[in-house]
Amino acid sequence: MKIRTEVELDRNAIYALNRAAFESDAEADLVEALRLQADPHISLVAEEAGEIIGHIMFSPATLSSDSEIPVIGLGPMAVLPGRQHQGIGSALVQAGLEACKKLGYQAVFVLGHPQYYPRFGFVLASRYDISSVYDVPDEVFMAFELVPGALVGKAGEMHYHPAFEGL
Ligand SMILES: CC(C)(COP(=O)(O)OP(=O)(O)OC[C@H]1O[C@@H](n2cnc3c(N)ncnc32)[C@H](O)[C@@H]1OP(=O)(O)O)[C@@H](O)C(=O)NCCC(=O)NCCS
């Protein structure tokens, strides 16, 4: 399996993969919107034998407490049903976090499965008194400091890229 940045030829496969994993068009459409609207964005695929079996996307986000701090949102991410629980998602998250760090982002946020993301070092965003604008349980909104201490003193709201408003 290889993790690499998406290329134009991957787009249909990425759309189909997100649709299959989420059983909905919504996340697949969000990926398309982010690709067009979010600059920069990170879009990585897991490829095996020429097939796209996993995908992860990151897009710039903002903190209400500090409009200058570079933070980024993780999502959507998806692994092909039938290929889940084989470490593909983990490899995508790890490669993605490295890519975010290289681009100079200081922290990553995610809304997702509370049993999944802590294994990569994510903690509850509420630890920093940072909330999402979505009405979700505390434990699904998590943050990861790429620069230790980056989120200290940044209490407030985190806003995903505006493309998420269409979700
Ligand atoms: C979540 C997802 C991306 C994980 O990818 P993966 O390749 O299966 O993940 P890994 O193999 O690296 O890790 C597996 C772990 O993910 C966690 N996990 C997977 N799906 C989960 C789910 N629906 N709810 C909670 N945890 C989940 C489990 O803890 C699992 O651990 P286990 O194998 O010990 O049971 C994948 O299951 C998926 O595409 N799900 C459908 C779409 C989705 O929910 N996307 C994420 C939105 S936050």
The ligand as an SDF file (V2000), in Angstrom:
LIG
                    3D

 48 50  0  0  0  0  0  0  0  0999 V2000
  -13.1720    5.4320   10.4560 C   0  0  0  0  0  0  0  0  0  0  0  0
  -12.3180    4.8350    9.3380 C   0  0  0  0  0  0  0  0  0  0  0  0
  -11.7910    5.9480    8.4290 C   0  0  0  0  0  0  0  0  0  0  0  0
  -11.1360    4.0980    9.9900 C   0  0  0  0  0  0  0  0  0  0  0  0
  -10.3180    3.5500    8.9950 O   0  0  0  0  0  0  0  0  0  0  0  0
   -9.6900    2.0760    9.2060 P   0  0  0  0  0  0  0  0  0  0  0  0
   -8.7240    1.8290    8.0980 O   0  0  0  0  0  0  0  0  0  0  0  0
  -10.7990    1.1170    9.4000 O   0  0  0  0  0  0  0  0  0  0  0  0
   -8.9210    2.3140   10.5770 O   0  0  0  0  0  0  0  0  0  0  0  0
   -7.7180    1.4980   11.1890 P   0  0  0  0  0  0  0  0  0  0  0  0
   -7.6700    0.1210   10.6270 O   0  0  0  0  0  0  0  0  0  0  0  0
   -6.5080    2.3330   11.1260 O   0  0  0  0  0  0  0  0  0  0  0  0
   -8.1620    1.4550   12.7030 O   0  0  0  0  0  0  0  0  0  0  0  0
   -9.2650    0.6320   13.0550 C   0  0  0  0  0  0  0  0  0  0  0  0
   -9.9260    1.2370   14.2360 C   0  0  0  0  0  0  0  0  0  0  0  0
  -10.7810    2.2860   13.8370 O   0  0  0  0  0  0  0  0  0  0  0  0
  -11.8240    2.4150   14.7670 C   0  0  0  0  0  0  0  0  0  0  0  0
  -13.0580    2.5400   14.0240 N   0  0  0  0  0  0  0  0  0  0  0  0
  -13.2950    2.1700   12.7620 C   0  0  0  0  0  0  0  0  0  0  0  0
  -14.5690    2.4590   12.4230 N   0  0  0  0  0  0  0  0  0  0  0  0
  -15.1320    2.9960   13.5150 C   0  0  0  0  0  0  0  0  0  0  0  0
  -16.4080    3.4670   13.7970 C   0  0  0  0  0  0  0  0  0  0  0  0
  -17.3960    3.4540   12.8850 N   0  0  0  0  0  0  0  0  0  0  0  0
  -16.6360    3.9620   15.0410 N   0  0  0  0  0  0  0  0  0  0  0  0
  -15.6540    3.9860   15.9600 C   0  0  0  0  0  0  0  0  0  0  0  0
  -14.4190    3.5320   15.7460 N   0  0  0  0  0  0  0  0  0  0  0  0
  -14.1660    3.0510   14.5350 C   0  0  0  0  0  0  0  0  0  0  0  0
  -11.8230    1.2010   15.6400 C   0  0  0  0  0  0  0  0  0  0  0  0
  -11.3330    1.5990   16.9050 O   0  0  0  0  0  0  0  0  0  0  0  0
  -10.8410    0.2840   14.9790 C   0  0  0  0  0  0  0  0  0  0  0  0
  -10.1280   -0.4140   15.9180 O   0  0  0  0  0  0  0  0  0  0  0  0
  -10.1610   -2.0130   15.8500 P   0  0  0  0  0  0  0  0  0  0  0  0
   -9.6940   -2.4080   14.4690 O   0  0  0  0  0  0  0  0  0  0  0  0
   -9.2270   -2.3760   16.9480 O   0  0  0  0  0  0  0  0  0  0  0  0
  -11.5890   -2.3750   16.0950 O   0  0  0  0  0  0  0  0  0  0  0  0
  -13.1130    3.8150    8.4850 C   0  0  0  0  0  0  0  0  0  0  0  0
  -13.6300    2.8270    9.3340 O   0  0  0  0  0  0  0  0  0  0  0  0
  -14.2570    4.4250    7.6790 C   0  0  0  0  0  0  0  0  0  0  0  0
  -14.0690    4.8100    6.5340 O   0  0  0  0  0  0  0  0  0  0  0  0
  -15.4540    4.4780    8.2530 N   0  0  0  0  0  0  0  0  0  0  0  0
  -16.6210    5.0050    7.5540 C   0  0  0  0  0  0  0  0  0  0  0  0
  -16.5140    6.4980    7.2960 C   0  0  0  0  0  0  0  0  0  0  0  0
  -16.1880    7.2580    8.5730 C   0  0  0  0  0  0  0  0  0  0  0  0
  -16.8090    7.0410    9.6140 O   0  0  0  0  0  0  0  0  0  0  0  0
  -15.1810    8.1580    8.4750 N   0  0  0  0  0  0  0  0  0  0  0  0
  -14.6230    8.8650    9.6150 C   0  0  0  0  0  0  0  0  0  0  0  0
  -15.4470    9.9850   10.0480 C   0  0  0  0  0  0  0  0  0  0  0  0
  -14.7220   10.6280   11.5390 S   0  0  0  0  0  0  0  0  0  0  0  0
  1  2  1  0
  2  3  1  0
  2  4  1  0
  2 36  1  0
  4  5  1  0
  5  6  1  0
  6  7  2  0
  6  8  1  0
  6  9  1  0
  9 10  1  0
 10 11  2  0
 10 12  1  0
 10 13  1  0
 13 14  1  0
 14 15  1  0
 15 16  1  0
 15 30  1  0
 16 17  1  0
 17 18  1  0
 17 28  1  0
 18 19  1  0
 18 27  1  0
 19 20  2  0
 20 21  1  0
 21 22  1  0
 21 27  2  0
 22 23  1  0
 22 24  2  0
 24 25  1  0
 25 26  2  0
 26 27  1  0
 28 29  1  0
 28 30  1  0
 30 31  1  0
 31 32  1  0
 32 33  2  0
 32 34  1  0
 32 35  1  0
 36 37  1  0
 36 38  1  0
 38 39  2  0
 38 40  1  0
 40 41  1  0
 41 42  1  0
 42 43  1  0
 43 44  2  0
 43 45  1  0
 45 46  1  0
 46 47  1  0
 47 48  1  0
M  END
$$$$
